[in-house]
Amino acid sequence: MLNLRATFDLQKDVIPHILRNDDSGRGIKDPCSLSEADVRVINVEKDGGVLYSWKGPACITRIGKYDPGTKQNKVLYTFDKEVFVSSCSLNKEETLLAISLSQKSKREERLIPVSKCKTLLIEIHPKNNIKVLKAVDCGIRVQFLAPDSEKPSVLESHLLLIAEDGYIEQFHIFLTKQEGYRVVIQNPERLVKDRVAEDFTWVQWDVATQRLFYLIPREKSMLKCVQFYPDRNFETLFELSLELPAHLFTSVRFVSLGYDHCKEDRQDDEGPKLVVFSSRAERSMCVCYSHPAQEDISYTIAFVHRGCSKTFTVAQQGRRLRGNPDLLFLFLDYYIVVYLAGGFLHLINSRQQDLCCHSIFLSGEDARLCQLGAGSVFLNLPEASLLDVRAGIVYKADISQAFLLDLLYRSRLDSQRLAVLHCMLVYLSPDSELELKIIDWLCENVMTLDTFDQIQEFILASLYRMVYQQSLSLDKVLPYSSVFEKKDLAPGLKEIPGVKCTSELLSQPVFKGKARNFKGYWEELQWNMEKMKYFEAVPHPRYRTSQIQADWTRLLAQLSAEEKKSSSSLRHIEENTRKVLSMVDTWRLDKKVVPLFQEEDQQQRALIGLMVDKLREHLNRHLPRLGKKKIDVLVVNYVAKLLELVRHMLETVWLKHKLGPAVLSFKHQGSSAEWAVFHMMCRILEATKGLCLPLPPGYHTLLAVLGLRCLPRHAFLQHVDHGLLQLTEPFVSRLITDLDNSEDNEQLKFSIMKRLPESMEQKIYQLWDHPISSACISRKYVQGLLEKHAKTKGSGFMEREKPCFQPEFLPLTYLAKLLADMENLAQNPFEQQENVDARFVEETALKQTLILLGLEEK
């Protein structure tokens, strides 16, 4: 499930260097047998530099650094005796080294009082003075600050000392240059220090953002965050009350502050875990912690940015736990990973955590990560990295596309398939190759699944990925999944088998500090939380495409009315449509694989404009701060992306089955490949119709062409009668002109003509060279002339047109004379530039009269 790529390996990147260049490594040929040198990774700095120590047979201890940028190692400092390094840190300019040494007395020296820990500050540019900062009976962790600074040369450093006794101090160290290159400490006897925090039981350092989180035990545990600034100042900006299990920590816990290999008590490795993750890209903060050992395994994720927490309990199914569960938490921005070696792997969606079906839960072989075995100890690093402190390996984690695709094909759980599909479409931002494979899966699983429509999910999730990053809050108002369009959520999507989930509201956090410091992440997090309060208070903040169904029904009725007037609302909708189609990539349409956007489709154009109108109205209501101009651009872009996405799906299927221009002909039966494409197009139509989404103009014409080629003719007409296929004007026009007037084709044409609206029927008769069409044209023409004559001239003939008088026969001579007189004054409404032959109309009228009198058969 996870790809773990080693970005640093002690055996490959450090030990060969020691063997080549260091006396302590000489004589050892096999890097794997370098146990006597005892190389240990102690800390990883902000720039990714790895600090390590090693010991040799000459009873010396050295501190080194591996630079991942240059792939080079260098020695920072050498002790001429054996020492036990429990913590160390290097300042950004690499002029100072802070080290905490664990003091272990020899047997003959035990009567001499010795402090358990000594903290040193060493000048290393060049190696010079050593200052003892602390000599105490508790463990000390050291960490230099590395704030982003615009100054090219900084002659000051700031060092944190975090004590197991529950206090944190910051030392301000001012430096000076001597002899042009020597960097030494100014007034080493009078270092300025501040008390940052005290009385805590847990502390975490966020090296990437220069933040310190710590936990104060009270009736309710209080989580606080201190932000450090480049100008040596710091400030407590955030406080959050948490309902943690009682006595969660019996001693102070250090997170992301290096690893103390000298510590005999390994409770840090074995006890409950707590870690805080924050992301500016996601504008989120999550607090993750495991619960003390019980029959089942429980862990809680507090989504601070959403104001809620979720506690998951995983049944062990007869497996017994020894001590506390050794859970690993890892942050991948969009997902929080919870891993238990030999147990399960849970990827929890940190942005859309409302439903379990948008998170991935794996167990058994699918959850096995070979590199993360039981008993390993890992430290969280920035950018989804982990340090295996015992093996000395740094891993970079990401989600495996190949595994997800394989799981999508073989999984039988709809909830799992939905979670995997959502992950690939939204989180992985699929490239063209992965997207092609997803569409292949859709083609092979074309029928709707039991609990959700996979094509609807593909459309909405893909659109969500394309546009949500354009604004801070679009992800709160745009649809990201099709399951919310259903009235009732399927039971299979509400829970994960074997996993119980409970939700609770969080206490409101307190933002403190000066307003000028609330910039960047803190400003966005606070704004995000305020917006979440609004979205939870108002009904239906997330746009549902199916909500416009009633408006669409009314608009269709307005469009199909016999006397259509160009109302202002229709003109407004048409203007929306023009904006959208102007953004669609229509460049060189003749080179496109599928012939779309090449005709006027009145219904689809109206639906495009209506969707723009309703979505714009929704965003203006919930996101007025964006402004009307930006919202208009966002909405038009969203609908244009929808049309392009449908075309892209269709083109992918078209190319997959290698269809060409020949499929547009009516003269041959469709192949199996055309049938597959037709089936897929029907499913796309069904999916978009269920969401009330528009399709590219020309889609219905193309679908009708394929339907006629692939279906038996009676089945084709049934599809038309049930509304699955539409008889568009371009389709019927081509059918009338391309097919000859054989008996079967005549029957098909008659069947189609019966199903056309009157306005289209008259246009199509003009294209069909057939006696019946000629008769219909004549009848319509005579009817039009008589109606016009009745309105313009009063005569005895007009009296015969009254509703109370129903003539059975019209004198043919009078009719012929009347038509001859009016021929020069009236034009055929269908052929505006040509006069109708009066003789032809006379013969046609005579034939119709004979038929009406029963003197001649049709």
MIKOL-60750 format. One line per 5 residues: number of its first residue (from 1); their letters; for each residue x, y, z of C-alpha. Coordinates in steps of 0.1 Angstrom, whole numbers, plus 5000, padded with zeros to 4 digits. Layout:
NUM> a> X Y Z  ...
end
This chain:
1> mlnlr> 5000 5000 5000  5028 5024 5010  5060 5029 4990  5088 5033 5015  5119 5046 4996
6> atfdl> 5151 5048 5016  5166 5083 5013  5194 5076 5038  5209 5043 5049  5236 5042 5075
11> qkdvi> 5251 5010 5061  5255 5026 5026  5259 5063 5032  5280 5065 5064  5298 5033 5073
16> philr> 5317 5030 5040  5330 5065 5047  5341 5055 5082  5359 5024 5068  5378 5045 5043
21> nddsg> 5387 5075 5063  5386 5068 5100  5410 5050 5122  5382 5034 5142  5370 5016 5111
26> rgikd> 5403 5003 5097  5407 4966 5098  5370 4960 5094  5362 4948 5059  5325 4941 5061
31> pcsls> 5303 4972 5067  5277 4950 5083  5301 4939 5110  5309 4974 5122  5293 4967 5155
36> eadvr> 5324 4977 5175  5324 5011 5159  5288 5014 5172  5274 5039 5147  5241 5055 5159
41> vinve> 5218 5081 5143  5210 5107 5170  5191 5135 5152  5179 5149 5119  5181 5187 5113
46> kdggv> 5157 5209 5093  5179 5207 5062  5177 5169 5063  5213 5166 5076  5217 5134 5097
51> lyswk> 5238 5137 5129  5254 5104 5141  5280 5092 5165  5304 5063 5165  5329 5047 5187
56> gpaci> 5362 5030 5180  5387 5007 5197  5408 5036 5208  5380 5047 5232  5372 5078 5212
61> trigk> 5338 5091 5203  5331 5112 5172  5301 5132 5160  5295 5133 5123  5270 5147 5098
66> ydpgt> 5257 5134 5065  5246 5160 5040  5218 5146 5018  5223 5174 4992  5260 5167 4985
71> kqnkv> 5260 5130 4997  5291 5139 5018  5300 5131 5054  5322 5152 5077  5334 5149 5113
76> lytfd> 5320 5177 5135  5338 5169 5168  5359 5142 5184  5360 5133 5221  5393 5117 5232
81> kevfv> 5374 5093 5254  5343 5072 5253  5312 5092 5260  5275 5084 5257  5257 5108 5235
86> sscsl> 5220 5111 5243  5212 5142 5222  5229 5166 5199  5220 5195 5175  5239 5216 5150
91> nkeet> 5232 5253 5143  5222 5264 5108  5257 5280 5101  5275 5249 5114  5296 5269 5139
96> llais> 5281 5255 5171  5274 5220 5183  5252 5213 5213  5255 5178 5230  5239 5161 5259
101> lsqks> 5261 5134 5275  5247 5106 5296  5271 5102 5326  5278 5066 5334  5302 5061 5363
106> kreer> 5327 5033 5364  5324 5008 5392  5354 5023 5412  5340 5058 5408  5305 5052 5420
111> lipvs> 5311 5068 5454  5319 5101 5437  5287 5121 5431  5282 5126 5393  5253 5143 5376
116> kcktl> 5234 5120 5353  5234 5144 5323  5258 5171 5311  5249 5195 5283  5278 5211 5264
121> lieih> 5280 5239 5239  5310 5235 5216  5326 5259 5191  5335 5239 5160  5345 5266 5135
126> pknni> 5372 5258 5142  5372 5235 5172  5377 5257 5202  5360 5263 5235  5335 5241 5253
131> kvlka> 5309 5255 5277  5289 5234 5301  5253 5246 5300  5238 5221 5323  5249 5193 5347
136> vdcgi> 5217 5178 5362  5202 5145 5373  5176 5144 5345  5178 5138 5308  5182 5169 5285
141> rvqfl> 5173 5171 5248  5189 5199 5228  5177 5215 5196  5189 5246 5177  5163 5268 5161
146> apdse> 5166 5272 5124  5142 5299 5114  5140 5312 5079  5160 5344 5077  5167 5368 5049
151> kpsvl> 5200 5379 5064  5230 5364 5045  5251 5361 5076  5237 5356 5112  5260 5359 5142
156> eshll> 5235 5346 5167  5220 5312 5174  5191 5301 5197  5192 5268 5215  5163 5249 5232
161> liaed> 5170 5228 5262  5141 5204 5270  5144 5187 5304  5128 5155 5316  5120 5174 5348
166> gyieq> 5093 5192 5327  5108 5226 5317  5120 5242 5285  5147 5269 5283  5159 5289 5253
171> fhifl> 5195 5302 5252  5204 5332 5231  5240 5328 5219  5257 5358 5203  5287 5351 5182
176> tkqeg> 5316 5371 5169  5343 5365 5142  5380 5366 5151  5410 5366 5127  5385 5367 5098
181> yrvvi> 5373 5332 5101  5371 5320 5137  5336 5321 5151  5334 5323 5189  5308 5330 5216
186> qnper> 5305 5365 5230  5305 5365 5268  5301 5327 5272  5298 5332 5309  5267 5354 5305
191> lvkdr> 5244 5337 5281  5208 5351 5280  5181 5325 5285  5143 5325 5287  5119 5301 5303
196> vaedf> 5096 5288 5275  5074 5263 5293  5072 5241 5324  5052 5214 5341  5046 5194 5309
201> twvqw> 5044 5157 5304  5047 5155 5266  5066 5177 5241  5070 5177 5203  5093 5197 5181
206> dvatq> 5081 5206 5145  5114 5213 5128  5098 5224 5095  5077 5251 5110  5098 5259 5141
211> rlfyl> 5069 5252 5164  5069 5235 5198  5038 5216 5211  5036 5206 5247  5010 5191 5270
216> iprek> 5001 5202 5305  4982 5177 5326  4952 5191 5343  4916 5180 5349  4915 5183 5311
221> smlkc> 4949 5181 5293  4959 5214 5278  4978 5213 5245  4998 5245 5238  5018 5256 5208
226> vqfyp> 5047 5280 5209  5058 5297 5176  5094 5308 5173  5104 5337 5151  5136 5347 5133
231> drnfe> 5139 5378 5155  5146 5356 5186  5111 5361 5199  5086 5334 5207  5049 5334 5215
236> tlfel> 5022 5310 5226  4997 5312 5198  4974 5283 5204  4957 5263 5233  4934 5234 5230
241> slelp> 4917 5214 5258  4917 5176 5251  4898 5148 5267  4928 5124 5269  4927 5090 5288
246> ahlft> 4937 5093 5324  4974 5089 5332  4983 5086 5295  5020 5094 5303  5038 5084 5335
251> svrfv> 5070 5102 5324  5079 5130 5301  5077 5120 5264  5098 5135 5236  5086 5135 5200
256> slgyd> 5107 5145 5170  5136 5155 5193  5161 5129 5182  5166 5096 5199  5184 5088 5231
261> hcked> 5202 5054 5226  5216 5057 5262  5182 5056 5280  5176 5024 5299  5139 5030 5304
266> rqdde> 5122 5024 5270  5087 5036 5279  5089 5062 5251  5090 5033 5226  5064 5011 5243
271> gpklv> 5038 5034 5258  5008 5052 5242  5017 5075 5213  5006 5111 5208  5016 5132 5178
276> vfssr> 5004 5165 5163  5003 5170 5125  4998 5204 5108  4996 5213 5071  4994 5248 5056
281> aersm> 4985 5233 5022  4955 5216 5038  4950 5244 5064  4946 5216 5089  4958 5204 5123
286> cvcys> 4953 5169 5136  4961 5155 5171  4966 5117 5170  4969 5095 5200  4966 5058 5209
291> hpaqe> 4947 5045 5240  4962 5024 5267  4961 4986 5262  4926 4970 5262  4910 4940 5246
296> disyt> 4908 4958 5213  4930 4986 5198  4917 5021 5200  4931 5054 5187  4917 5089 5183
301> iafvh> 4922 5115 5156  4912 5150 5167  4905 5171 5135  4911 5205 5151  4903 5223 5118
306> rgcsk> 4869 5206 5117  4861 5209 5155  4855 5172 5159  4873 5139 5168  4869 5103 5157
311> tftva> 4878 5073 5178  4884 5041 5160  4883 5007 5178  4897 4977 5158  4886 4943 5169
316> qqgrr> 4915 4919 5175  4896 4887 5166  4912 4865 5191  4947 4880 5189  4962 4889 5223
321> lrgnp> 4981 4921 5228  5012 4922 5250  5015 4956 5265  5005 4988 5247  4999 4986 5209
326> dllfl> 5029 4998 5190  5010 5021 5167  5027 5043 5141  5012 5076 5130  5023 5091 5097
331> fldyy> 5010 5122 5079  5006 5124 5041  4988 5157 5040  4955 5143 5027  4957 5111 5048
336> ivvyl> 4968 5102 5083  4983 5067 5083  4978 5045 5113  4999 5013 5112  5002 4983 5135
341> aggfl> 5028 4958 5123  5011 4925 5116  4977 4940 5123  4962 4967 5100  4969 4998 5079
346> hlins> 4944 5026 5081  4945 5056 5058  4922 5082 5074  4910 5110 5051  4919 5142 5069
351> rqqdl> 4899 5165 5046  4868 5145 5040  4864 5125 5072  4826 5126 5074  4822 5090 5060
356> cchsi> 4843 5060 5066  4840 5050 5030  4864 5078 5020  4892 5063 5041  4911 5030 5033
361> flsge> 4913 5002 5059  4935 4972 5051  4943 4941 5071  4962 4908 5066  4987 4906 5038
366> darlc> 4975 4938 5022  4985 4957 5053  5020 4943 5056  5049 4967 5052  5081 4947 5052
371> qlgag> 5104 4976 5062  5083 4985 5092  5085 4953 5113  5073 4947 5148  5098 4960 5174
376> svfln> 5111 4988 5152  5113 5023 5166  5104 5052 5143  5107 5090 5145  5084 5112 5124
381> lpeas> 5103 5136 5101  5090 5164 5078  5076 5156 5043  5061 5122 5051  5095 5107 5062
386> lldvr> 5104 5082 5089  5136 5074 5107  5142 5038 5118  5165 5046 5146  5178 5011 5152
391> agivy> 5184 5003 5115  5196 5038 5107  5174 5043 5077  5153 5073 5067  5123 5064 5046
396> kadis> 5102 5086 5024  5066 5074 5022  5040 5077 4995  5010 5058 4983  5015 5031 4957
401> qafll> 4995 5036 4925  5001 5000 4914  4988 4986 4947  4956 5008 4946  4949 4999 4910
406> dllyr> 4953 4962 4919  4930 4966 4949  4904 4984 4928  4902 4954 4905  4901 4926 4931
411> srlds> 4882 4941 4960  4847 4929 4966  4838 4956 4992  4820 4986 4977  4832 5008 5005
416> qrlav> 4868 4998 4998  4865 5004 4961  4850 5038 4967  4878 5048 4990  4904 5036 4966
421> lhcml> 4888 5053 4936  4886 5086 4956  4922 5083 4967  4935 5078 4931  4913 5106 4916
426> vylsp> 4918 5132 4943  4949 5126 4963  4972 5111 4936  4963 5136 4909  4966 5109 4883
431> dsele> 4987 5113 4853  4974 5103 4819  4986 5067 4822  4969 5061 4856  4937 5079 4844
436> lkiid> 4936 5057 4813  4938 5026 4836  4910 5040 4858  4888 5045 4827  4896 5009 4816
441> wlcen> 4883 4997 4849  4851 5017 4844  4847 5001 4810  4852 4966 4824  4828 4974 4854
446> vmtld> 4803 4994 4834  4772 4984 4853  4764 5005 4884  4777 4990 4917  4753 4981 4944
451> tfdqi> 4760 5011 4966  4773 5039 4944  4777 5049 4907  4813 5046 4898  4810 5069 4868
456> qefil> 4793 5096 4888  4821 5092 4914  4848 5096 4886  4832 5128 4873  4826 5145 4906
461> aslyr> 4859 5135 4922  4879 5145 4891  4862 5179 4889  4868 5184 4927  4905 5178 4922
466> mvyqq> 4907 5202 4893  4892 5232 4910  4893 5230 4948  4927 5245 4951  4917 5277 4933
471> slsld> 4901 5291 4965  4904 5284 5002  4868 5273 5007  4857 5257 4974  4864 5223 4990
476> kvlpy> 4836 5231 5015  4809 5240 4989  4817 5218 4958  4806 5182 4956  4834 5156 4959
481> ssvfe> 4815 5124 4960  4783 5110 4944  4771 5093 4976  4757 5126 4990  4733 5128 4961
486> kkdla> 4714 5098 4974  4685 5102 4999  4697 5072 5020  4733 5061 5023  4738 5024 5016
491> pglke> 4746 5004 5048  4778 4991 5032  4792 5026 5030  4785 5036 5066  4810 5014 5084
496> ipgvk> 4841 4993 5079  4838 4956 5089  4856 4950 5122  4861 4987 5129  4839 5008 5152
501> ctsel> 4839 5045 5149  4825 5071 5173  4825 5109 5169  4827 5137 5194  4829 5175 5193
506> lsqpv> 4861 5192 5203  4864 5221 5227  4870 5254 5209  4907 5262 5207  4920 5295 5219
511> fkgka> 4941 5316 5196  4964 5339 5215  4992 5363 5208  4995 5395 5188  4973 5400 5158
516> rnfkg> 5003 5409 5136  5017 5374 5142  4986 5357 5129  4998 5353 5093  5002 5324 5070
521> yweel> 4993 5291 5085  4977 5305 5117  4956 5330 5099  4943 5304 5074  4937 5278 5102
526> qwnme> 4917 5303 5122  4897 5314 5092  4891 5278 5082  4877 5270 5116  4854 5301 5116
531> kmkyf> 4841 5291 5082  4835 5256 5094  4812 5270 5121  4792 5287 5094  4790 5257 5071
536> eavph> 4777 5235 5099  4751 5261 5109  4735 5266 5074  4715 5239 5056  4731 5222 5026
541> pryrt> 4763 5243 5022  4777 5217 4997  4763 5222 4962  4742 5192 4950  4739 5190 4912
546> sqiqa> 4705 5172 4914  4690 5202 4932  4684 5219 4898  4661 5191 4886  4629 5211 4892
551> dwtrl> 4643 5241 4875  4654 5220 4846  4619 5205 4842  4604 5239 4840  4629 5251 4815
556> laqls> 4623 5221 4793  4586 5229 4793  4594 5264 4783  4616 5253 4755  4591 5228 4741
561> aeekk> 4562 5253 4740  4549 5259 4705  4551 5297 4707  4586 5303 4722  4594 5338 4730
566> ssssl> 4630 5349 4736  4625 5359 4773  4652 5377 4793  4657 5345 4813  4664 5325 4782
571> rhiee> 4687 5351 4768  4706 5351 4802  4710 5313 4801  4722 5315 4765  4748 5341 4775
576> ntrkv> 4761 5317 4802  4763 5289 4777  4784 5311 4753  4808 5319 4781  4813 5282 4789
581> lsmvd> 4817 5270 4753  4842 5298 4746  4864 5282 4773  4861 5247 4760  4891 5235 4740
586> twrld> 4875 5235 4705  4908 5242 4686  4909 5223 4654  4878 5203 4659  4884 5185 4627
591> kkvvp> 4914 5168 4644  4895 5157 4675  4888 5119 4679  4851 5123 4687  4829 5147 4668
596> lfqee> 4815 5168 4697  4808 5205 4700  4800 5206 4663  4763 5212 4664  4736 5233 4681
601> dqqqr> 4720 5211 4708  4693 5234 4722  4686 5212 4753  4722 5207 4763  4730 5244 4758
606> aligl> 4701 5253 4780  4712 5229 4807  4748 5243 4806  4735 5278 4811  4711 5267 4839
611> mvdkl> 4739 5249 4858  4761 5280 4855  4733 5301 4869  4725 5279 4899  4761 5272 4908
616> rehln> 4769 5309 4907  4740 5316 4929  4751 5290 4954  4787 5303 4956  4775 5339 4959
621> rhlpr> 4753 5329 4989  4781 5310 5008  4813 5326 4996  4805 5363 4991  4840 5373 5001
626> lgkkk> 4854 5359 4968  4836 5386 4949  4812 5382 4920  4838 5385 4892  4860 5357 4906
631> idvlv> 4830 5335 4913  4818 5340 4878  4852 5329 4864  4853 5299 4888  4818 5287 4879
636> vnyva> 4823 5290 4841  4856 5272 4845  4840 5244 4865  4813 5237 4839  4838 5239 4810
641> kllel> 4860 5214 4828  4829 5191 4832  4823 5191 4794  4860 5186 4787  4861 5157 4812
646> vrhml> 4832 5139 4795  4848 5144 4761  4881 5131 4775  4863 5100 4788  4847 5094 4755
651> etvwl> 4878 5099 4735  4897 5075 4758  4870 5048 4752  4870 5056 4715  4907 5051 4712
656> khklg> 4907 5020 4734  4883 5003 4709  4900 5018 4678  4869 5034 4663  4871 5056 4633
661> pavls> 4849 5078 4611  4832 5047 4596  4811 5044 4627  4791 5075 4617  4776 5057 4587
666> fkhqg> 4741 5042 4588  4747 5016 4561  4765 4989 4581  4758 4970 4613  4779 4979 4643
671> ssaew> 4808 4958 4655  4814 4944 4691  4837 4973 4697  4810 4998 4688  4786 4980 4710
676> avfhm> 4810 4984 4740  4814 5021 4733  4776 5024 4729  4771 5007 4763  4796 5030 4779
681> mcril> 4780 5061 4764  4746 5049 4777  4761 5046 4812  4777 5081 4810  4743 5094 4799
686> eatkg> 4726 5076 4829  4752 5089 4853  4750 5125 4842  4712 5124 4840  4711 5112 4876
691> lclpl> 4732 5142 4886  4714 5166 4862  4747 5174 4845  4750 5187 4810  4767 5168 4782
696> ppgyh> 4788 5182 4753  4766 5193 4724  4765 5165 4698  4766 5137 4724  4730 5127 4719
701> tllav> 4734 5126 4681  4765 5104 4684  4748 5081 4708  4717 5078 4685  4740 5069 4655
706> lglrc> 4757 5042 4675  4724 5030 4688  4710 5026 4653  4741 5007 4642  4742 4984 4672
711> lprha> 4706 4977 4682  4679 4959 4663  4655 4985 4649  4626 4976 4672  4650 4979 4701
716> flqhv> 4662 5012 4688  4627 5026 4687  4620 5012 4722  4651 5031 4735  4637 5063 4719
721> dhgll> 4603 5058 4734  4618 5053 4769  4639 5085 4765  4673 5067 4764  4679 5080 4729
726> qltep> 4670 5113 4715  4660 5120 4679  4681 5151 4673  4677 5171 4641  4712 5163 4628
731> fvsrl> 4707 5126 4634  4673 5124 4616  4685 5146 4587  4714 5123 4581  4693 5092 4584
736> itdld> 4667 5105 4559  4694 5115 4533  4719 5086 4538  4694 5057 4538  4676 5047 4505
741> nsedn> 4639 5042 4503  4639 5004 4505  4610 4988 4522  4628 4983 4556  4643 5018 4555
746> eqlkf> 4609 5033 4546  4594 5016 4576  4622 5029 4598  4618 5065 4585  4580 5064 4589
751> simkr> 4585 5052 4625  4609 5079 4633  4588 5106 4616  4559 5097 4638  4580 5104 4669
756> lpesm> 4592 5138 4659  4578 5171 4672  4558 5189 4645  4583 5217 4641  4611 5193 4633
761> eqkiy> 4588 5171 4612  4581 5198 4586  4619 5205 4583  4627 5168 4577  4600 5164 4551
766> qlwdh> 4618 5190 4530  4648 5166 4529  4630 5134 4520  4624 5127 4484  4592 5106 4488
771> pissa> 4555 5109 4477  4544 5109 4513  4566 5138 4522  4554 5157 4491  4518 5151 4502
776> cisrk> 4525 5163 4537  4543 5194 4524  4513 5202 4501  4488 5197 4529  4507 5219 4552
781> yvqgl> 4511 5246 4525  4474 5246 4516  4464 5248 4553  4487 5277 4557  4473 5296 4527
786> lekha> 4438 5291 4537  4444 5302 4573  4461 5333 4560  4433 5340 4534  4407 5336 4561
791> ktkgs> 4423 5362 4583  4429 5388 4555  4398 5387 4533  4361 5385 4542  4340 5363 4519
796> gfmer> 4314 5337 4518  4342 5312 4521  4350 5326 4555  4315 5317 4567  4322 5281 4558
801> ekpcf> 4353 5282 4581  4332 5288 4612  4335 5260 4639  4298 5252 4635  4303 5243 4598
806> qpefl> 4322 5211 4590  4325 5207 4551  4330 5172 4538  4341 5183 4503  4357 5215 4489
811> pltyl> 4351 5224 4453  4382 5216 4435  4379 5243 4409  4375 5270 4435  4405 5257 4454
816> aklla> 4427 5256 4423  4416 5291 4413  4422 5305 4449  4457 5289 4450  4466 5302 4416
821> dmenl> 4456 5338 4426  4476 5336 4458  4507 5319 4444  4524 5351 4435  4516 5367 4469
826> aqnpf> 4528 5339 4492  4560 5320 4495  4566 5285 4508  4575 5289 4545  4600 5261 4541
831> eqqen> 4616 5272 4508  4616 5310 4512  4631 5318 4478  4609 5295 4456  4572 5295 4445
836> vdarf> 4551 5264 4448  4539 5248 4416  4501 5254 4416  4496 5225 4391  4514 5202 4415
841> veeta> 4493 5213 4445  4461 5209 4424  4470 5173 4416  4479 5166 4451  4447 5181 4465
846> lkqtl> 4427 5161 4440  4443 5129 4450  4437 5137 4487  4400 5145 4479  4396 5112 4462
851> illgl> 4411 5094 4492  4388 5113 4516  4357 5103 4494  4369 5066 4494  4373 5066 4457
856> eek> 4410 5057 4458  4432 5039 4483  4465 5054 4498
end
